[in-house]
Amino acid sequence: MNAFIVGGYRTAVTKSSKGGFRHIRADELAARVIKELVSSLKIDVKEIDDVIVGNATPEAEQGLQIGRMISLMSLGIEVGGVTVNRYCASGLEAIAIASARISCNQADCIIAGGTESMTQLPMGGYKFAPSWSLAGSHGDYYLSMGLTAELVAKEFKISREDADMFAFSSHQKALQAIKQGKFRNQIVAVDVEAVEFIEGERRVSQYRVTEDEGPRSDTNLEVLSKLKPVFASQGVVTAGNSSQTSDGAAFVAVMSERMMLRMGLKPEARLMSYSIAGVEPRTMGIGPTLAVPKALKQAGLALKDVSQIELNEAFSAQALAVGRTLDIDFERINVNGGAVALGHPLGCTGAKLTIQLIHEMRSKKEKFGMVTACVGGGQGVADRKGSIVNQDINVSLDATMTESQIRSLRPTIVYSGLSITPSPDIPQDFSDVVTYVVESESGNKLTYRVNIGVENVSREANLSSFSLNLESGLFNGTIEKNEGNTINFSFPFGTNLKGIIPIIQISPNATINPPIDTQMDFYDDTKQRHYVVTAQDKTTYNVYSVSISYTPITFGLVGGATQLGSTAFATVGALFQVGGLKDNPLWKYTLMIDAYTASGTLSVTGGTGRINNPFSESVWKTIALLIGIGRQLPVKLKLSIEGLTHEKTYEFNNIQIGN
């Protein structure tokens, strides 16, 4: 069964002994965070199976099985609690245990994380009681963490300048992150009541802690370089390039897939792998160099696949040694600063870094991230997390795509041997968000929503139909999908086209110019009308040209035949045998018919000698009748004979053959 992190919160991290949490216990900090977490997710306390609390110094105020104390304080009697201790990795260990138990079907919901008050307990606790047996075989186990950092610096050739520069960078990144509000949504505000006795007087004050205290705006390389080494006289490690001792708490809710879906919650991340490695206690800081490759192998990934890495900065020298050994691009490490600036509340840190990592990955829509830390006693831990952005699959399409192209898309969905509904080969209409349900063999279901950004893509501007409304009927034109988007209409010769009205259907959310409610008059010189259809977002448009043509007809004239063509001016060429003139060769008669004005000219050329009008009045009337079929306009015909100075025009209004 899959286990998902569905939410997480942390407190701010304050300086130990003199910071904002010096008056509050670690268990109280943890309870505040857990209450906020459970409330925000609306989890029924009765459905929480366990609370797992990481703590590095479980004694005194943090003793007596602090995990159970915290569950009682935050959730009540029915929910159990347990404490785990892997020193600096305790909070991360708690999350790993929770994920493993849920994956094994041993639980559905576990609250996991860590808490630490370094104000109330010294490093190593109140009583130092070494094992004489271990001291004889592995005496380095009892070295202070600072001395192990000095040994790492020496072995991996980390200079004082390098360590100080790394520390300065950590502060700068942390300050910038706080300024940009990157931590704001992950921090639970904690109200503190401070009770102090000053000069024998009991004084009570109240304040609220909402922001990490560690980053220093007054830190610079000159100040850092003047600090004296703490653990070796000529050493590298100083108070300025070491992590701060701190107080804080952080917890996440780990939930089974079935419970998450039942509650309608959205997964934030999944723990893909978790690995531990042992190294020499004297150089415990290099533990991640062995743990990271193991975690990557478990996840089936390479280091290049990981976008973000939270590497706990126990010491600058240690962090530099790990980063250089693994050959990690430092631009991917601790992008919002690390423990040198933000603090290291031991048992809390692993959970705190997990929460920071998830928030950063989600803000950048990144897929894979890692948390890793060195662990006192010679260990290293690393986990791989996969970020899930609300189970939403958001697809951004090229803005040049048209709506019709989008609607023809088919989704290609790859899944790991599971069933999926609906079948991914079904043509998909992306005008709406589509939901796919992926089901495992055990019956668990996970819902993914595919959201295509149709609203950000230009809709196609087109004509769906075009008709011409004439008195003699409704004529439909054909929209030819060619480069010119031409709409051609063909009418019988003689059809009156003056004052026709176009009927145009266009695509939704588009405009057309000229307006479609105006009469379209083809009785002009262009003989063609252009329409521009523009999409609502004004990024896509089509131009349509409307042209009119005439169906060719054939009719007989004296001595020959002529044909009226389909162009705006029909040129009729015919040879007529002119009778009664013995010495005349053939004359060429050209009849020019203007299809729009219903007028024509007969030109006679090519002959010699005197010529008379070869047509009788009745012949002219026949020609006029043929031209004027269906027209309300008068027919005008003009005779022009080459060499003659006069022209004769015949006008017919009411044409009847024989009159």
JOCORZI-V735439 format. One record per run of one state. SS is the DSSP state (H for helix, E for strand, L for the rest). FROM is the first residue (numbers start at 1). TO is the last residue. If there is no record, write none. Layout:
# JOCORZI-V735439
SS|FROM|TO ; SS|FROM|TO
This chain:
# JOCORZI-V735439
L|1|2 ; E|3|10 ; L|11|13 ; E|14|15 ; L|16|25 ; H|26|41 ; L|42|44 ; H|45|47 ; L|48|49 ; E|50|54 ; L|55|59 ; H|60|62 ; L|63|65 ; H|66|74 ; L|75|80 ; E|81|84 ; L|85|86 ; H|87|103 ; L|104|108 ; E|109|117 ; L|118|131 ; H|132|137 ; L|138|138 ; H|139|142 ; L|143|144 ; H|145|155 ; L|156|159 ; H|160|179 ; L|180|183 ; H|184|186 ; E|187|187 ; L|188|189 ; E|190|198 ; L|199|200 ; E|201|209 ; L|210|220 ; H|221|225 ; L|226|241 ; E|242|242 ; L|243|244 ; E|245|256 ; H|257|263 ; L|264|268 ; E|269|278 ; L|279|280 ; H|281|286 ; L|287|287 ; H|288|299 ; L|300|302 ; H|303|305 ; L|306|307 ; E|308|311 ; L|312|314 ; E|315|315 ; H|316|326 ; L|327|329 ; H|330|332 ; E|333|333 ; L|334|338 ; H|339|342 ; L|343|343 ; E|344|344 ; L|345|345 ; H|346|364 ; L|365|367 ; E|368|375 ; L|376|378 ; E|379|387 ; L|388|391 ; E|392|395 ; L|396|402 ; H|403|407 ; L|408|418 ; E|419|421 ; L|422|433 ; E|434|439 ; L|440|444 ; E|445|452 ; L|453|453 ; H|454|456 ; L|457|462 ; E|463|470 ; L|471|472 ; E|473|476 ; L|477|477 ; E|478|480 ; L|481|485 ; E|486|492 ; L|493|499 ; E|500|506 ; L|507|509 ; E|510|513 ; L|514|518 ; E|519|520 ; L|521|527 ; E|528|535 ; L|536|540 ; E|541|551 ; L|552|552 ; E|553|557 ; L|558|559 ; E|560|564 ; L|565|568 ; E|569|576 ; L|577|586 ; E|587|594 ; L|595|598 ; E|599|605 ; L|606|616 ; H|617|627 ; L|628|634 ; E|635|641 ; L|642|647 ; E|648|652 ; L|653|659
